[in-house]
Amino acid sequence: MQFRDLDNEICWLSTTTDISVAASINIDLVVSNNAGNFDPGDFISVGYMVDGVEVTNTFLDDVDLDASTSSNINITGISGTSLVLKVCFLNNAGAERYYLDVVLLQTPRI
């Protein structure tokens, strides 16, 4: 998915996933950008909701985004009965593009 010149915070929410049969879940995401000169206030935030309780796990600001064109975000040890992923984006220029490239849910190997 591509996000460009948003002017307001936009969030992508996954569908609700039943995770009750797993002891724990790991989330792996790859977010990237086109390495444009991001402005103060631009960001990507990654979080999740387990059983309706929201947790923000990772926040990438304009300094982080200018430093790297791709970020691997790994969240481990999530347990509960239901999971919803939430990835939010904000940028304010036509030259600034964000991409949500990979979303992977997996159970850790024993």
C-alpha positions as CSV (number, residue, x, y, z in Angstrom):
1,M,0.0,0.0,0.0
2,Q,1.2,3.5,-0.8
3,F,0.4,6.6,1.2
4,R,1.2,10.1,-0.3
5,D,0.5,13.7,0.6
6,L,-2.0,12.8,3.3
7,D,-2.3,16.2,5.1
8,N,-4.0,14.3,8.0
9,E,-3.2,11.2,10.0
10,I,-4.5,8.1,8.1
11,C,-4.6,4.7,9.8
12,W,-4.8,1.2,8.2
13,L,-6.5,-1.4,10.4
14,S,-6.4,-5.1,9.8
15,T,-9.3,-7.3,10.1
16,T,-9.7,-9.0,13.5
17,T,-7.6,-12.2,13.7
18,D,-8.4,-15.0,16.2
19,I,-5.1,-15.7,18.1
20,S,-6.7,-17.7,20.9
21,V,-5.2,-21.0,19.8
22,A,-1.6,-19.8,19.8
23,A,0.5,-19.4,23.0
24,S,1.9,-16.2,21.5
25,I,2.1,-14.3,18.2
26,N,4.9,-12.3,16.6
27,I,4.2,-9.4,14.2
28,D,6.7,-8.6,11.4
29,L,6.1,-5.5,9.3
30,V,8.2,-3.7,6.7
31,V,7.5,0.0,6.2
32,S,9.5,2.1,3.7
33,N,9.6,5.5,2.1
34,N,10.9,7.2,-1.0
35,A,13.7,8.9,1.0
36,G,12.2,12.4,0.4
37,N,13.0,15.2,2.8
38,F,10.4,14.5,5.5
39,D,9.1,17.4,7.5
40,P,8.8,17.8,11.3
41,G,5.5,16.2,12.2
42,D,5.6,13.5,9.6
43,F,5.5,10.0,11.1
44,I,4.6,6.3,10.9
45,S,3.3,4.6,14.0
46,V,2.7,0.9,14.4
47,G,0.5,-0.6,17.1
48,Y,-2.0,-3.3,17.7
49,M,-5.1,-4.1,19.8
50,V,-5.4,-7.3,21.8
51,D,-8.8,-8.1,23.1
52,G,-9.8,-4.5,22.4
53,V,-6.9,-2.9,24.3
54,E,-4.7,-0.6,22.1
55,V,-0.9,-0.6,22.4
56,T,1.4,1.7,20.3
57,N,4.6,-0.1,19.9
58,T,6.8,1.7,17.4
59,F,6.9,5.4,16.3
60,L,9.1,6.6,13.5
61,D,9.4,10.4,13.2
62,D,10.8,12.6,10.4
63,V,14.4,12.0,11.6
64,D,14.0,8.2,11.6
65,L,12.4,8.3,8.1
66,D,15.2,10.5,6.7
67,A,17.8,8.1,8.1
68,S,16.6,5.0,6.4
69,T,14.4,4.1,3.4
70,S,13.1,0.9,5.0
71,S,12.3,-0.2,8.6
72,N,11.7,-3.8,9.8
73,I,9.4,-3.7,12.8
74,N,9.2,-6.8,15.0
75,I,6.8,-7.1,17.8
76,T,7.0,-10.3,19.8
77,G,5.2,-12.2,22.6
78,I,1.6,-11.1,22.0
79,S,-1.1,-13.3,23.5
80,G,-4.8,-13.0,23.9
81,T,-7.9,-14.0,21.9
82,S,-8.2,-11.4,19.2
83,L,-5.7,-9.2,17.4
84,V,-6.1,-6.1,15.2
85,L,-3.0,-4.3,13.7
86,K,-3.0,-0.5,13.3
87,V,-0.5,1.4,11.2
88,C,-0.9,5.1,11.0
89,F,0.8,7.6,8.6
90,L,1.2,11.3,8.2
91,N,3.0,13.3,5.6
92,N,2.3,16.6,3.9
93,A,4.0,16.8,0.5
94,G,3.4,15.2,-2.9
95,A,7.0,14.1,-3.0
96,E,6.8,12.1,0.3
97,R,5.6,8.6,0.0
98,Y,5.2,5.8,2.5
99,Y,4.8,2.1,1.8
100,L,3.4,-0.7,3.9
101,D,5.3,-3.6,2.2
102,V,5.0,-6.6,4.4
103,V,2.6,-7.7,7.2
104,L,3.3,-11.1,8.7
105,L,1.8,-12.8,11.8
106,Q,3.4,-16.0,13.0
107,T,3.7,-18.2,16.0
108,P,7.3,-18.5,17.4
109,R,9.0,-21.8,16.9
110,I,9.5,-24.0,19.9
